[in-house]
Amino acid sequence: ELKEQDVYVFSLTLCDNEIDRDSERFSLDSLHKLKELFVGKTGITDHSMRSKDQSARIFHTYIEQDSSKITDSGEPYTALKARAYMLRTESNADLIKEIDGGIKKEVSVSCSAESCICSICGKEMKKHECKHQKGKHYGKNLCHGILSDAKDAYEWSFVAVPAQKNAGVTKSFTVMKTK
């Protein structure tokens, strides 16, 4: 059994429905499916697949929508959020300090989606049914892939530059009363 002081808990934004640096975005259905799939997934660094690089694990996920913020694709901003934990060990002490200090902040997810739908024509981009290029404008519309039919979640990682600009450790602050 673990005691409260043995465990370090923190919050994350894993991914959202905003168009990312790879000119892709998650569909709302995929975000809801990934909510189920990411529970229990491990946190690592730089998508390293070595078990010795595991440092944290997700124990809770939830969807948060901000209808006052509209994405570039015209939807209310919706994010997949998570709560993760790690053990307070000697080997994790520096990582915990880096998270608390805002140094380790950015994260990236590794998952699979069955489809990548073209935002311009609605055809499947993975199967080359579409001739549009992600990142290119067609009239006023930016072509991007809509990641649909999420099938699996593999892991999440601390990275230097995530594809999703808003993905990372989230902090909350409370006002301390002074005596």
QUIKA-V413057 format. One line per field, one symbol per residue. ss: DSSP state (H for helix, E for strand, L for the rest). phi: phi as a letter, one per 40 degrees, with the letter a starting at -180 (. if undefined). psi: psi as a letter, one per 20 degrees, with the letter a starting at -180 (. if undefined). Layout:
# QUIKA-V413057
ss=???
phi=???
psi=???
This chain:
# QUIKA-V413057
ss=LLLHHHEEEEEEEEEELLLLLLLEEELHHHHHHHHHHLLLLEEEELLLLLHHHLLEEEEEEEEEEEEEEELLLLLEEEEEEEEEEEELLLLLHHHHHHHHLLLLLEEEEEEEEEEEEELLLLLELLLLLLLLLLLLEELLEELLEEEEEEEEEEEEEELLLLLLLLLEEELLLLLLLLL
phi=.ccdccbbbabbbcaabcccccfbacccccdcccdccccgccbbbffcccccccbaacbababbbbccbbcccgcccbbcbabbbaccbcccdccccccccgccbcbabbabbcbbccccbgcccccfcbbcbdgccbgccccacbcbfdbabcabbcbcbccccccicbbbbbcccbc
psi=qqqgiippprqqograjqpaijlrqpqhhgghghgghipiqqpapkkpjphijphrqpipqqpppniipprhjjqpppqoqqprqqqnrhhighgghhghijgogprqqorqphqoppigijrphhjkiqjqppiqpocipppqpoorlphqpgrqqprgoqhohjprpqqqqqpppq.
